[in-house]
């Protein structure tokens, strides 16, 4: 359950986010590319809760930034996330049938079009980051995005997800499996703030919060997968068991909240980030308790 304050914040910005996403949606004007354009729109709309743009905005607000300053970068975070979902769902990866209550993109439009749509969104993300960051910050933020997406981030995380068996091998294995979620959450938290001229110390605090939040978010997703019986896919729940996963989520959430509160003690955005983290933890607690019933 999320707080009324966070619900109001999400409602306030949801329309603006969707308008910005529509404006910046990659569109090909090549003859015969209509199916690709339709597939991209299908993947982005209707979307989920737009968590990544909202978190990017809260990171910016913690350094006195505004929606107008960072909305292109916020769109980039949503396009990156959507691109990763399209790739995750492919038959060669997780072979998912549904996404956001509708057919996965490869089932609706075919694997080849789905791959092209994912690449189009990925490339548009880099364009938006470059444009949104401005001359002074573009190189640094593009570098951060490349690391997030690359072999030590989302791509490496997907490889780990495919290759790791359901066995315990310490925190390193756990962190490898959560790389997809953690890398993008880290980038999400720092991107808006970097565009709004955050200091190195402020960026570092937001990055740590994002990393902690990412692993907790992955625990939540794996508990949902276990509840819905998605088979024997490797997960943090396999590594830890539900009780230890719950304890790990609690510790990560508390650490993340403390880091943000120490750096931004009087910011309204800090309270909202705390509410968001508590919402994840509450969901983890609910899922763990439901398995005991």
C-alpha positions, -999 to 999 in steps of 0.1 A, spaced: 0 0 0 15 34 -10 8 66 9 -18 91 -1 10 117 -7 28 94 -31 -5 85 -49 -12 122 -54 23 128 -67 20 99 -92 -15 111 -103 -2 147 -107 26 138 -131 11 108 -149 -6 128 -177 25 150 -182 47 118 -184 24 102 -210 23 134 -231 61 136 -231 64 99 -240 40 104 -269 59 134 -281 93 117 -280 81 82 -293 105 70 -320 87 70 -354 100 58 -387 89 77 -418 103 50 -441 78 34 -464 67 0 -451 77 8 -415 41 13 -403 41 -21 -385 72 -11 -366 56 22 -355 25 4 -343 46 -21 -324 65 6 -306 33 24 -296 18 -10 -285 48 -16 -262 48 19 -246 11 25 -244 -8 17 -223 21 15 -198 24 7 -162 27 31 -133 56 50 -150 78 43 -120 111 51 -137 102 86 -149 86 94 -115 117 82 -96 140 102 -120 119 132 -113 121 127 -75 159 125 -79 159 158 -97 136 174 -72 160 165 -44 185 189 -61 159 216 -68 153 204 -103 120 206 -122 100 184 -146 107 208 -175 145 205 -170 146 167 -170 115 154 -189 135 142 -219 158 121 -196 127 108 -178 113 96 -211 146 79 -218 143 59 -186 109 47 -196 121 38 -231 151 19 -217 128 0 -193 103 -9 -221 132 -20 -244 145 -43 -217 110 -58 -212 106 -65 -249 139 -83 -249 132 -102 -216 99 -115 -230 114 -130 -262 113 -168 -267 151 -170 -264 149 -152 -230 120 -156 -206 95 -166 -233 67 -146 -216 32 -146 -230 18 -115 -214 31 -81 -205 10 -55 -188 -22 -75 -193 -18 -79 -231 1 -102 -255 39 -98 -253 51 -78 -282 67 -107 -301 34 -126 -300 14 -95 -313 39 -84 -340 64 -112 -345 99 -116 -331 117 -96 -358 95 -65 -353 98 -69 -316 136 -69 -318 136 -38 -340 112 -20 -317 135 -27 -287 164 -14 -306 145 17 -317 136 25 -281 171 19 -269 186 42 -295 160 69 -288 170 67 -252 205 77 -260 193 106 -282 171 119 -254 199 116 -228 222 135 -251 196 162 -258 183 165 -223 216 166 -205 230 195 -224 266 200 -235 281 199 -201 265 168 -187 257 147 -218 290 128 -221 290 118 -184 253 107 -184 257 88 -217 287 70 -202 266 61 -171 238 48 -194 262 27 -215 275 10 -183 239 5 -171 230 -12 -204 262 -31 -210 279 -63 -198 282 -51 -162 246 -40 -162 214 -50 -179 230 -73 -206 252 -90 -180 222 -94 -157 202 -111 -185 231 -134 -192 233 -143 -155 196 -148 -153 198 -173 -182 229 -191 -169 226 -194 -132 211 -225 -116 189 -224 -85 217 -228 -60 233 -207 -33 266 -191 -39 267 -160 -18 258 -124 -23 278 -121 -55 255 -145 -73 225 -126 -58 238 -93 -71 245 -108 -105 210 -120 -109 195 -87 -99 218 -66 -122 190 -60 -148 168 -43 -122 195 -27 -101 215 -11 -130 184 6 -145 172 17 -110 206 32 -103 206 51 -136 170 62 -130 178 77 -97 208 97 -108 198 107 -144 173 135 -135 196 148 -107 226 149 -131 207 169 -156 199 194 -128 236 198 -119 237 176 -88 271 174 -70 292 142 -70 281 135 -34 244 139 -42 247 117 -72 265 90 -51 238 91 -25 210 87 -51 230 59 -68 232 39 -36 195 44 -29 188 32 -65 210 1 -61 194 -9 -28 159 -2 -42 167 -23 -73 175 -55 -53 145 -50 -31 123 -45 -62 138 -77 -77 129 -96 -45 93 -83 -48 92 -95 -85 106 -129 -77 81 -134 -49 53 -125 -74 67 -150 -98 68 -177 -71 32 -169 -62 21 -172 -98 41 -204 -103 62 -192 -132 82 -224 -131 117 -231 -120 134 -199 -133 164 -189 -111 155 -162 -87 166 -145 -55 140 -166 -37 157 -198 -48 190 -184 -35 177 -171 -1 144 -186 7 114 -164 14 123 -155 50 159 -144 43 147 -126 12 123 -106 33 150 -98 58 173 -87 30 147 -65 15 140 -49 49 177 -41 54 182 -27 19 151 -5 22 162 9 56 198 15 43 185 33 12 162 55 32 189 65 56 213 74 27 187 97 11 176 113 44 213 120 54 220 138 21 186 155 16 171 158 51 146 186 44 134 177 9 98 167 2 111 143 -24 130 124 3 97 117 21 82 105 -12 112 82 -20 108 68 15 71 61 9 80 44 -24 106 22 -7 81 13 21 56 4 -6 79 -22 -20 87 -36 15 50 -38 23 44 -58 -9 73 -82 0 58 -86 35 23 -93 21 37 -119 -4 57 -137 23 27 -138 47 4 -150 20 26 -181 15 21 -190 51 -16 -189 50 
